[in-house]
Amino acid sequence: MLDGSTVPLEWAVWPARYMEAVMNRIRGLSRRGFVGGAATALGYLGLKPGADLWGATTSTRRFSAFGQQTYDYDSYAKLASNENPYGPTDVMMDAMNMAWKYSMRYGYPDGDIQEKIAESHGVEPENILLGAGSGEILRAMGLTYLEPRKKVVGVEPSYSSVYRHASGLKAEPLLLPLNEDYTQNIPAMIRATNRNRRDLGFVYLCNPNNPTGLAVPQNEVRQLLDGIPEDMPVLIDEAYHHFVQDPRYATAEPYVKEGRRVVIARTFSKIYGMAALRIGYALAPADMIREMRNYTTGSVNCLARWGASAALGDPDSETRVLDITTRLRNNTSTALQNMGYDVIPSETNFFMVHTGRPVREVQAAFREKGVLVGRPFPPMLDHLRVSIGTEEEMDRFMTAWKEIFPGMAATGNNG
Ligand SMILES: Cc1ncc(COP(=O)(O)O)c(C=O)c1O
């Protein structure tokens, strides 16, 4: 790393004019608003003036484009990846714009993000580990607690990158089927954990589960933790925590506070609309955080830190995203049910509908119509996962649905 004493010669003789041009470029970027290569136009978010959750008057400032360049990607309704289509709020954008000025630094003020997250959970900063998305946390969990031939217990389908990563480490995912109603089979998880306790790296519980959208009730999380050895690490993935309204659900935070070997993974990608910016975190006992820290890279960028810090200070925006997402999810689910399709009741910003046709084929048909929908989640190969986009995107989804399933729409018969 460079410090003041080792500045290369050519840097020392850089003309002041050049430095000024660099600084102007950084200031210019910040004046035009944060865009990166990602948000090229309002169309990117499926937003039209008036459809911007954060206020039509400010949307142009927030997402001003590099010229008029657009990509095919921008034109699709993006209902495939459980994103938040509204993106960061104005408050978050302002914080991130300000943070550009640190983009050439290593150590810089970062909005005290770790302290703010800790405060939001009523824990100490030593209980928090930042990751470039919660994906990095899931990976750090594998790197810390798995090794060749160790096992990880979880259900299928679930967020499979945990299992894929385990396989990459030559560890072995022990995958249990869901119950008939698509809930997670907690007694089976307990049995599999106890039977394999000597070879088990950790237990994975995605709550609520992706792709089904179903939450595991609080009493079942307790049943799981009471039924397995106390020293068994458990990874509880709460990526969709903020969307859950089922009163039987609760975060696993109290288990961390009581010192249980529980790691909770959370993300700013979903309710806070920061998926491309990459920030998430682990909430866990301090000794587990210390073990996992060895496997993270400190790669959370400066804009993400400031954006996330601002997000935590703006709970009203969370409520607005929750409200509109819930309304659009319920409307779309009801419309499909009224046509005779089975929809799994979801607690998240996506839902699954039984199409009775192979998902690959259905996915391709939607793509032809400019709508991106979820991939196959074996073994639920004739269920389609649909993420909740903007109102306009959901309209496009319903129009495409009626064209792709015309007979069923007419008869209301789900076969
Ligand atoms: C259940 C679950 N966990 C973790 C992630 C990873 O999200 P990120 O790395 O963006 O925080 C996702 C992303 O879709 C998810 O669905």
The ligand as an SDF file (V2000), in Angstrom:
LIG
                    3D

 16 16  0  0  0  0  0  0  0  0999 V2000
  -32.3240  -15.9120    0.4780 C   0  0  0  0  0  0  0  0  0  0  0  0
  -31.2240  -15.0690   -0.0870 C   0  0  0  0  0  0  0  0  0  0  0  0
  -30.0990  -14.9520    0.6130 N   0  0  0  0  0  0  0  0  0  0  0  0
  -29.0870  -14.2120    0.1660 C   0  0  0  0  0  0  0  0  0  0  0  0
  -29.1680  -13.5510   -1.0440 C   0  0  0  0  0  0  0  0  0  0  0  0
  -27.9660  -12.7690   -1.5100 C   0  0  0  0  0  0  0  0  0  0  0  0
  -28.2630  -11.4320   -1.6290 O   0  0  0  0  0  0  0  0  0  0  0  0
  -27.1580  -10.3180   -1.6000 P   0  0  0  0  0  0  0  0  0  0  0  0
  -25.8380  -10.9840   -1.8160 O   0  0  0  0  0  0  0  0  0  0  0  0
  -27.5090   -9.3780   -2.6950 O   0  0  0  0  0  0  0  0  0  0  0  0
  -27.2510   -9.6830   -0.2580 O   0  0  0  0  0  0  0  0  0  0  0  0
  -30.3300  -13.6470   -1.8100 C   0  0  0  0  0  0  0  0  0  0  0  0
  -30.4320  -12.9710   -3.1070 C   0  0  0  0  0  0  0  0  0  0  0  0
  -31.3750  -13.0520   -3.8380 O   0  0  0  0  0  0  0  0  0  0  0  0
  -31.3930  -14.4270   -1.3090 C   0  0  0  0  0  0  0  0  0  0  0  0
  -32.5210  -14.5890   -1.9840 O   0  0  0  0  0  0  0  0  0  0  0  0
  1  2  1  0
  2  3  1  0
  2 15  2  0
  3  4  2  0
  4  5  1  0
  5  6  1  0
  5 12  2  0
  6  7  1  0
  7  8  1  0
  8  9  2  0
  8 10  1  0
  8 11  1  0
 12 13  1  0
 12 15  1  0
 13 14  2  0
 15 16  1  0
M  END
$$$$
